Amino acid sequence: MARNFTETIENGLFVESLSLQRSLAVSTVVAFGDSITNGVGSDTDADNRYPDYLAERYLALPPAQRKGVANEGISGNRVTRTGAGQAAVTRLQRDALEQPGVETVILLEGINDLNTGVTADQVIRGYRDLIGQAHADGT
C-alpha cells in the first residue's frame, strides 16, 4: 500500500526528464543555468521561477506562436567545472541541445564559478565554448 510523502523538498529531485509528443509542431526554448534558473528561493508549487513566467507568456500567445519551455537549471552548477552536476560546457549537449524541437537556449550561469576562484577570462572562454556548441547545432 502506498503512503503519502511526509517531507517537503525545495528542488525537483525525482524526474530527470519528461518529453511529450504533440501533433502540432512546437519549438522549445531551454532555460539553461544554475540555481536562479532552477528556482532556489521560489515558493514550493508556486511556479514562480523565470522559466515558469516565460512559459505563461508563450501560453498567452495564439497557438501557432506558442513554444514549449524546458527548465534545465541545476542549483550550484558551474560553467567551467564539475560541482553540482557536470559543468555547463559538458552538459549543454545532453541537457539543452538534445531537447525535442530546441530552437533557443537561454544561458544564465557563471556566478558559482566566480565564487570558487575561476577567473572572469575562464568564464568568458566557457561562454564562448557554449555559444560555439549551440551555433554548431544550429541553435
Buried (B, 14 or more C-beta within 10 A) or exposed (E): EEEEEEEEEEEEEEEEEEEEEEEEEBEBBBBBBBBBBBBBEBEEEEEEBBBBEBBEEBEEEEEEEBBBBBBBBBBBBBBBBEBEBBBBBBBBEEBBBEBEBBBBBBBBBBBBBBEEEBEEEBBEBBBEBBBEBBEEBEB
